């Protein structure tokens, strides 16, 4: 383990984790130079979640690392809530919920009559359970920060993914075009195009239905021919959208297709779709641990964002600036 950073006081900070992504929590602690505090999160025979914290947290600055991801989203969310309640009742000085992947983020508005806004419900639960602040990454909808009445720091993985992409030497010295697979991701794509060392251009995939019951028509807005295309998205769920975008780009004559996504949700047929697609390389982060099927696909690679979370936790603990970690983030506002 690394020596403790000068500003981190190991006596005042505690980092805990549940069962969602313990490996990420261990990496964060190694970079912070503090031990991962001991906790047990288990289930009773009837499925009830039971959490035991084995170290004192009275008067401590507590960080609970727990993405609310699959395959047991609700179990992981419940573990987080129970850990928050346990820390609150044990008189922690401050409790930060570190949620690398915020589940239910896509349910951020009413899309039909009598529909719930579950992202707001989850925010209410996290606050009521005892969180004083939230640290998360690449929220699917930025307005979710406003669902909380406590501070929310939303980190961005784009810089980490860009640096790793450039280190792999897969851009072939060619012109690069950063592509958003839908209209909703344009700002994210513009941010990546801005921070890539190459002066990358921008393109957008526009999907429309040709008529009732007819196949979607896919159009590319922007020049992509003879360029290396980099598709960028915040999460890869069933991979249908990004694989269809890759096919359209290949038909348009790109040299190769690369893809980056922060959250590797990979539900249903996602892994097989990626395996059989024209995507040469897909970079994701370890906000969600990769399952064995995804690890078996050579084109899927995970990049750790533990360093970014460790830096953010250090700044929060020491009263520093989290926004200072992102010098160009205003580009996507």
Secondary structure by P-SEA (a helix, b strand, c coil): ccccccccccccbbbbbccccaaaaaaaaaaaccccbbbbbbbcccbbbbbbbcccccccbbbbbbbcccccaaaaaaaaaaaaaaaaaaccccccccccccccccccccccccccaaaaaaaaaaaaacccccccccccccccccccccbbbbbbaaaaaaaaaaaaccccccbbbbbbccccaaaaaaaaaaacccbbbbbbbbbbbccccccbbbbbcccccccbbbbbbcccccaaaaaaaaaaaaaacccbbbbbbcccccccaaaaaaaaccccbbbbcccccccccccccccbbbbbaaaaaaaaaaaaaaccccccccccccccc
